Amino acid sequence: GPYGQMEPPMQGHTTIREMLGVNGYWSFGTDKFSDELGPEGGPFRFKPFASHLRNYHDLTWDLKSPSDPIDFDKMAKGGGTPATEWLNWDREYKAWHEGAGMNVQASLQIYKFKSEDWKNPRQDGHRYAEAFTRHFGQKKGNGLVCSIEAGNEPWQYPAAVYREILLGMVEGAEAGAPTVEVFPCALQAVDPLAEQHGPWKNY
């Protein structure tokens, strides 16, 4: 070509499996915990070609209101969450991480709450993320989750509200388990006037 001889190809150091991940949800479309689905079901079916599973972890399964406190240790002992009495994320994430050998990434979905439901966005985001990472993070926690996403496409949230939730979750995760990576939600910078018109907000 115009830039000279092409360099000879070299074998990469990362396998396709190490690079690929799958988006999932509790029970993968069934009504059972993933440890009941067998070797061809749920997280186990992806084991041959993927190493990461991202869970759309819906906060409305955990909380009736963003201001509610949550005790994940109580949940792990069979006490459920404030919003879902039968739920046990430890059991579900163990099937993903220990059973299927996946790195688990939790996308903490906030969109089912309205933005006005967050009376103290920074404080409430901090409280939840600290409890979550302290329980599921490495070293202090049970090590089932390696990263969290602070919200997932909350397009109808005003930017000022989301910013406070994000900052609170970053600070809370740092306090709970500094080894857990924290990512922001999907962002857009196409339309600088999106905050002033239409349903989609500007981040």
N, C-alpha and C positions, 0 to 999 in steps of 0.2 A: 504494500500500500504506500501512500504518499509519505508515511512517517517511518518507513524502514521495515525491516524484517520483524514479523510478529514473534514475541517471546514464546518459547515452548510451554505447553500447558503443564501445570503442576498439580499433583493431587492435593485436595484440601485437607484441613485438619479437623473439620467439623462434618459430622454425618448429616444427612437429610433429617433423620429422626431427631437429632439434637436441635435442629433449627425449627422444626414444625410444632405448632400447637393447635388446639381445637377449642372453640367456644362451646361451653356446655351449660347445663342448668340442673338443679337438683333432680335426681332420678332419671335424667335423660329421657323425658317424655313418658315415663311410667309412673306408677303410684307406689313404688317401693324404694327403699334405700338401696344405694348402688351395690352394697355388699350382698344383696339378695338376687342380683341380676345374672350371676354366672359368668363364666369366662368369655362368652361372646357378647355380653351385654354391657351397657353403660360405659364406664371409662376403660374397661378391659379391651374393648374392640379396637381402641386407638393405639394400644401399646406397641404394636409392631412398627408403626411409622411416625409416632409423635411422642414428645417428651414433656409437653406443657399442656395443662388444661386450665382454661379461664372460666370461672364460674360467674354467671350473672347473679350475684348475691344480693337479693332484693331486701332492702332495709325494712320494708313493710312486713316481711316474714318475722323480723326480729322485734320491731318496735311498733306500738300503736301510735306513737307520736315521736318526732325527733328528740324531744326533751326527755323521753323516758330513759332511766338508767338501765343497764343490762348486765347480767351476771353470767358470763359464759361458763364459769366453773359449775354453777348451779345447773345450767343447761346440760353439761357433760354428765351430770349425775342423774339425768332423767327428768329434770325440772322444766324443760322446754324454755322458750323465750317469752317475753311479755306479750308478744302477739300470736305465738303459735305454740300451744302447750305440748305438742308431741315432737317438736323439731329437735334434732340433735346434729349440729354441724360437725361435731367431732366424728361421729359415726360415718357421715357422708364423706368428709374429707379424708378420713383414714382409708376408705376404699379407693379413693383417687390417688393418694400419695403413697401409702404403704402397700396397698393391694395391687394397683396398676403401675406403681413406680413413676408417677407423674409429679412434675413441679406444679403446684397449685397457685394460681393467680386469682384473687378475688376482686371482681369488679363490683364495688359497693354502690348499687343502683339506688338513686335518690328520687328519680323522676315521678314515682307514684305518690310521693308527698308533694303537695303544692308548695311553692316557694314561701308563701305566707305561713305555712305550718311550722317553719323554722323560726321560733321566737328569739333564740339566741344562736344564730348559725355557727359562729366560731366556737363558742363554748360547747354546743351540742355535737358538732363535728369532732372536736377534740375528745370529748368524753367517750364517744362511740369508738373512734379509731384507737384510742389508748386501750380500751377494754378488749377490742378485737385483736390487736397486735400483741398485747401482753399474754393473751390466751393462746393464739395460733402461731405466734412468731418463734424464731429460733432463740436458743439459749434460755430465755426466761419461760417461754411457752412450750407448746407441744411440737412445734416445728412443722405443722401441716401446711402452712401458707407461706410462700416466699415473697409475694408482692400484693399490693392493693391498688386499685384505681379509685380515686375520689370522685364518684359519680360516673355515669356513662351516658353521654349525649343528653344532658338535661337542657334541651334547646329552649324550653319555655321558662327557664329560670333567668331573672335579671342578673346581669354580670356581677353586680355588686353583692348579691346574695351568694352566688356560687363562689365568688372570690373568698368570702368569709368562711364558707364550709371547707373549701380547699385548704386554706391556711390552718384552720382548726384541725383538720385531719392530718396534715403534715406534722403539726406540732404534737398531736396526740400520738401518732405512730412513733415519732421520735422518742417520746416519753415511755411508750409501751414496749417497743422492741426496735432499737435503731437499725438492726440488720434487715428489717423488712423494707423493700423498696416501695416508694409511693409515686404514683403517676397521676397527672391531671386527667380530666375527661377529654374527649375529642373536642378540638377547638376549631374556630373558623376566623379568618381575617379577610374574607373576600369583600364583604359589604360593611363599610364603616358606619353606615346609618341603620343597621339592622336593629339596634337597640331602640330606635325611635319609631319604627313602623313594622307592622306584620307580627306574626306569632313567634318568629325565631329571633333569639337574642344574640348579641354580639359578644364574643369572648376574645 
